[in-house]
Amino acid sequence: MSVEVSVDSAKKNLENILARLSPGETATLIGPEGRPMAVLVPLRYSEDIAEEIDWDEEWQALAQKIDSKWKSEKSALQILSEMRR
């Protein structure tokens, strides 16, 4: 499960946003233009919940969500490679 939060709201309420997220949940930060800018993943660990979550499936779903919103002609890997030069 994921919630969407504006970057401005995250600046003001980051601690509260993270406190409300359960393990396995994420918060997608939405920029001023309405586009996703970042994903927050809380690092709290709960053995009971961690065993119930299929992390491969969760990461695959997140990758698909990011991929569906990706606007650039270049891949994220290409952009990262260029930034590191």
N, CA, C and O atoms as a DFTB+ gen file, in Angstrom:
340 C
 N C O
     1  1       0.844      -1.173       0.000
     2  2       0.000       0.000       0.000
     3  2       0.891       1.238       0.000
     4  3       1.947       1.266       0.632
     5  1       0.444       2.251      -0.717
     6  2       1.231       3.473      -0.802
     7  2       0.315       4.675      -0.649
     8  3      -0.834       4.657      -1.089
     9  1       0.834       5.708      -0.023
    10  2       0.109       6.967       0.069
    11  2       0.876       7.998      -0.742
    12  3       2.093       7.892      -0.895
    13  1       0.167       8.998      -1.264
    14  2       0.814      10.075      -1.995
    15  2       0.786      11.330      -1.140
    16  3      -0.238      11.674      -0.549
    17  1       1.925      12.007      -1.081
    18  2       2.078      13.188      -0.244
    19  2       2.815      14.244      -1.058
    20  3       3.786      13.932      -1.748
    21  1       2.361      15.481      -0.980
    22  2       3.071      16.552      -1.682
    23  2       4.425      16.789      -1.001
    24  3       4.588      16.542       0.194
    25  1       5.373      17.265      -1.778
    26  2       6.701      17.555      -1.237
    27  2       6.584      18.620      -0.146
    28  3       7.250      18.530       0.885
    29  1       5.742      19.622      -0.373
    30  2       5.566      20.672       0.640
    31  2       5.054      20.102       1.958
    32  3       5.534      20.469       3.030
    33  1       4.078      19.204       1.870
    34  2       3.541      18.578       3.078
    35  2       4.609      17.731       3.768
    36  3       4.701      17.717       4.995
    37  1       5.415      17.026       2.972
    38  2       6.483      16.191       3.542
    39  2       7.518      17.042       4.272
    40  3       8.050      16.629       5.302
    41  1       7.804      18.233       3.736
    42  2       8.763      19.125       4.393
    43  2       8.283      19.494       5.790
    44  3       9.073      19.578       6.730
    45  1       6.989      19.710       5.911
    46  2       6.420      20.165       7.178
    47  2       6.095      19.019       8.136
    48  3       6.123      19.200       9.354
    49  1       5.785      17.833       7.588
    50  2       5.238      16.745       8.411
    51  2       5.962      15.419       8.234
    52  3       5.356      14.367       8.435
    53  1       7.222      15.435       7.871
    54  2       7.927      14.192       7.558
    55  2       7.868      13.176       8.705
    56  3       7.587      11.999       8.478
    57  1       8.127      13.620       9.906
    58  2       8.126      12.703      11.046
    59  2       6.757      12.046      11.223
    60  3       6.678      10.843      11.473
    61  1       5.688      12.817      11.098
    62  2       4.332      12.269      11.232
    63  2       3.991      11.308      10.103
    64  3       3.356      10.277      10.326
    65  1       4.413      11.649       8.893
    66  2       4.148      10.778       7.736
    67  2       4.820       9.426       7.945
    68  3       4.198       8.383       7.744
    69  1       6.086       9.442       8.346
    70  2       6.804       8.189       8.568
    71  2       6.198       7.390       9.719
    72  3       6.147       6.161       9.659
    73  1       5.744       8.069      10.755
    74  2       5.159       7.379      11.911
    75  2       3.867       6.660      11.545
    76  3       3.533       5.639      12.146
    77  1       3.142       7.184      10.567
    78  2       1.866       6.569      10.174
    79  2       2.032       5.389       9.237
    80  3       1.111       4.586       9.087
    81  1       3.187       5.270       8.604
    82  2       3.405       4.178       7.659
    83  2       3.711       2.881       8.395
    84  3       4.527       2.848       9.316
    85  1       3.051       1.834       7.978
    86  2       3.326       0.510       8.523
    87  2       4.436      -0.128       7.701
    88  3       4.676       0.282       6.565
    89  1       5.108      -1.118       8.251
    90  2       6.109      -1.833       7.451
    91  2       5.472      -2.356       6.172
    92  3       4.387      -2.936       6.201
    93  1       6.144      -2.150       5.064
    94  2       5.618      -2.578       3.770
    95  2       4.892      -1.471       3.031
    96  3       4.693      -1.567       1.820
    97  1       4.493      -0.423       3.734
    98  2       3.843       0.711       3.084
    99  2       4.894       1.711       2.636
   100  3       5.991       1.769       3.193
   101  1       4.553       2.490       1.634
   102  2       5.443       3.530       1.153
   103  2       4.679       4.847       1.028
   104  3       3.448       4.865       0.998
   105  1       5.419       5.930       0.957
   106  2       4.833       7.240       0.698
   107  2       5.520       7.792      -0.544
   108  3       6.742       7.935      -0.572
   109  1       4.740       8.099      -1.563
   110  2       5.272       8.675      -2.786
   111  2       5.187      10.192      -2.677
   112  3       4.110      10.742      -2.449
   113  1       6.320      10.865      -2.839
   114  2       6.349      12.321      -2.771
   115  2       6.030      12.884      -4.150
   116  3       6.677      12.547      -5.141
   117  1       5.017      13.751      -4.191
   118  2       4.547      14.331      -5.438
   119  2       5.043      15.778      -5.529
   120  3       4.828      16.574      -4.614
   121  1       5.701      16.106      -6.633
   122  2       6.254      17.440      -6.823
   123  2       5.211      18.454      -7.242
   124  3       4.041      18.115      -7.421
   125  1       5.634      19.695      -7.399
   126  2       4.719      20.775      -7.728
   127  2       3.983      20.570      -9.061
   128  3       2.873      21.072      -9.241
   129  1       4.590      19.850      -9.972
   130  2       3.959      19.604     -11.271
   131  2       3.072      18.367     -11.260
   132  3       2.550      17.966     -12.299
   133  1       2.900      17.762     -10.084
   134  2       2.042      16.583      -9.975
   135  2       2.715      15.274     -10.334
   136  3       2.052      14.246     -10.470
   137  1       4.021      15.307     -10.485
   138  2       4.765      14.088     -10.849
   139  2       5.436      13.489      -9.625
   140  3       5.880      14.220      -8.739
   141  1       5.514      12.157      -9.568
   142  2       6.235      11.515      -8.455
   143  2       7.711      11.904      -8.490
   144  3       8.340      11.909      -9.548
   145  1       8.254      12.230      -7.310
   146  2       9.663      12.628      -7.218
   147  2      10.507      11.656      -6.407
   148  3      11.701      11.502      -6.662
   149  1       9.884      10.997      -5.428
   150  2      10.641      10.099      -4.554
   151  2       9.664       9.149      -3.869
   152  3       8.457       9.386      -3.828
   153  1      10.216       8.082      -3.340
   154  2       9.427       7.125      -2.580
   155  2      10.098       6.949      -1.219
   156  3      11.292       6.660      -1.139
   157  1       9.327       7.123      -0.162
   158  2       9.827       6.915       1.200
   159  2       9.445       5.514       1.649
   160  3       8.297       5.093       1.506
   161  1      10.412       4.806       2.188
   162  2      10.181       3.448       2.691
   163  2      10.639       3.409       4.144
   164  3      11.835       3.542       4.406
   165  1       9.722       3.232       5.099
   166  2      10.146       3.182       6.492
   167  2      10.972       1.926       6.755
   168  3      10.727       0.880       6.154
   169  1      11.936       2.032       7.640
   170  2      12.833       0.911       7.902
   171  2      12.509       0.168       9.189
   172  3      13.285      -0.683       9.626
   173  1      11.371       0.479       9.801
   174  2      10.972      -0.292      10.995
   175  2      10.811      -1.752      10.597
   176  3      10.370      -2.063       9.490
   177  1      11.161      -2.610      11.480
   178  2      11.120      -4.034      11.179
   179  2      10.189      -4.753      12.142
   180  3      10.259      -4.571      13.358
   181  1       9.343      -5.551      11.587
   182  2       8.472      -6.393      12.389
   183  2       8.520      -7.796      11.798
   184  3       8.134      -8.002      10.648
   185  1       8.989      -8.751      12.577
   186  2       9.129     -10.105      12.064
   187  2       7.800     -10.676      11.589
   188  3       7.740     -11.337      10.553
   189  1       6.731     -10.421      12.348
   190  2       5.427     -10.963      11.970
   191  2       4.982     -10.427      10.612
   192  3       4.530     -11.189       9.757
   193  1       5.109      -9.123      10.418
   194  2       4.670      -8.528       9.165
   195  2       5.640      -8.864       8.042
   196  3       5.216      -9.144       6.921
   197  1       6.928      -8.840       8.330
   198  2       7.935      -9.109       7.304
   199  2       7.764     -10.496       6.711
   200  3       7.992     -10.686       5.516
   201  1       7.371     -11.458       7.513
   202  2       7.192     -12.811       7.003
   203  2       5.958     -12.913       6.117
   204  3       5.907     -13.774       5.239
   205  1       4.962     -12.052       6.326
   206  2       3.736     -12.097       5.547
   207  2       3.870     -11.391       4.203
   208  3       3.083     -11.649       3.292
   209  1       4.840     -10.517       4.066
   210  2       4.972      -9.704       2.864
   211  2       5.875     -10.406       1.856
   212  3       6.963     -10.874       2.194
   213  1       5.405     -10.470       0.614
   214  2       6.222     -10.992      -0.469
   215  2       7.003      -9.808      -1.039
   216  3       6.512      -9.083      -1.903
   217  1       8.239      -9.624      -0.536
   218  2       9.006      -8.438      -0.888
   219  2       9.343      -8.384      -2.361
   220  3       9.393      -7.294      -2.932
   221  1       9.575      -9.511      -2.994
   222  2       9.839      -9.499      -4.435
   223  2       8.635      -8.930      -5.184
   224  3       8.789      -8.136      -6.112
   225  1       7.455      -9.337      -4.777
   226  2       6.229      -8.845      -5.405
   227  2       6.043      -7.343      -5.139
   228  3       5.645      -6.594      -6.031
   229  1       6.336      -6.912      -3.899
   230  2       6.203      -5.495      -3.548
   231  2       7.148      -4.634      -4.377
   232  3       6.739      -3.602      -4.908
   233  1       8.410      -5.048      -4.492
   234  2       9.381      -4.274      -5.267
   235  2       9.037      -4.290      -6.748
   236  3       9.219      -3.284      -7.434
   237  1       8.543      -5.413      -7.249
   238  2       8.143      -5.496      -8.658
   239  2       6.980      -4.550      -8.937
   240  3       6.967      -3.874      -9.966
   241  1       5.999      -4.495      -8.028
   242  2       4.858      -3.591      -8.181
   243  2       5.330      -2.134      -8.158
   244  3       4.849      -1.313      -8.939
   245  1       6.254      -1.822      -7.279
   246  2       6.794      -0.468      -7.199
   247  2       7.549      -0.122      -8.483
   248  3       7.404       0.984      -9.004
   249  1       8.340      -1.042      -8.988
   250  2       9.082      -0.820     -10.236
   251  2       8.116      -0.582     -11.395
   252  3       8.364       0.281     -12.238
   253  1       7.030      -1.328     -11.445
   254  2       6.040      -1.149     -12.510
   255  2       5.350       0.204     -12.394
   256  3       5.078       0.850     -13.406
   257  1       5.066       0.634     -11.176
   258  2       4.424       1.934     -10.965
   259  2       5.337       3.067     -11.430
   260  3       4.893       3.994     -12.107
   261  1       6.613       2.984     -11.062
   262  2       7.579       3.995     -11.485
   263  2       7.723       3.970     -13.002
   264  3       7.745       5.019     -13.645
   265  1       7.822       2.772     -13.571
   266  2       7.978       2.618     -15.014
   267  2       6.790       3.215     -15.771
   268  3       6.977       3.823     -16.825
   269  1       5.584       3.051     -15.252
   270  2       4.395       3.562     -15.940
   271  2       4.355       5.094     -15.951
   272  3       3.718       5.684     -16.823
   273  1       5.024       5.742     -14.996
   274  2       5.050       7.206     -14.906
   275  2       6.291       7.819     -15.551
   276  3       6.385       9.039     -15.680
   277  1       7.253       6.972     -15.960
   278  2       8.521       7.449     -16.479
   279  2       8.300       8.165     -17.806
   280  3       7.704       7.594     -18.718
   281  1       8.774       9.415     -17.931
   282  2       8.536      10.236     -19.116
   283  2       9.747      10.367     -20.031
   284  3       9.593      10.721     -21.200
   285  1      10.922      10.096     -19.538
   286  2      12.146      10.328     -20.296
   287  2      12.361       9.262     -21.365
   288  3      11.953       8.109     -21.222
   289  1      13.014       9.691     -22.438
   290  2      13.417       8.746     -23.491
   291  2      14.526       7.820     -22.981
   292  3      14.663       6.679     -23.423
   293  1      15.318       8.352     -22.030
   294  2      16.431       7.581     -21.475
   295  2      15.973       6.795     -20.251
   296  3      15.041       7.190     -19.551
   297  1      16.643       5.685     -20.013
   298  2      16.343       4.893     -18.820
   299  2      16.991       5.549     -17.600
   300  3      17.887       6.383     -17.732
   301  1      16.534       5.167     -16.436
   302  2      17.113       5.685     -15.189
   303  2      18.598       5.329     -15.125
   304  3      19.405       6.128     -14.651
   305  1      18.961       4.144     -15.594
   306  2      20.356       3.716     -15.588
   307  2      21.211       4.610     -16.488
   308  3      22.331       4.967     -16.124
   309  1      20.684       4.972     -17.662
   310  2      21.421       5.861     -18.558
   311  2      21.617       7.236     -17.917
   312  3      22.705       7.808     -17.996
   313  1      20.582       7.760     -17.293
   314  2      20.671       9.070     -16.648
   315  2      21.681       9.032     -15.511
   316  3      22.491       9.948     -15.368
   317  1      21.640       7.976     -14.701
   318  2      22.603       7.840     -13.594
   319  2      24.029       7.768     -14.116
   320  3      24.930       8.394     -13.557
   321  1      24.240       7.004     -15.189
   322  2      25.577       6.879     -15.768
   323  2      26.095       8.237     -16.236
   324  3      27.267       8.559     -16.044
   325  1      25.218       9.030     -16.849
   326  2      25.623      10.356     -17.318
   327  2      25.946      11.275     -16.149
   328  3      26.882      12.072     -16.225
   329  1      25.190      11.172     -15.082
   330  2      25.412      12.022     -13.904
   331  2      26.748      11.697     -13.239
   332  3      27.368      12.574     -12.637
   333  1      27.186      10.470     -13.339
   334  2      28.425      10.046     -12.665
   335  2      29.676      10.392     -13.449
   336  3      30.788      10.259     -12.938
   337  1      29.506      10.834     -14.682
   338  2      30.682      11.175     -15.517
   339  2      31.274      12.478     -15.112
   340  3      32.261      12.917     -15.701
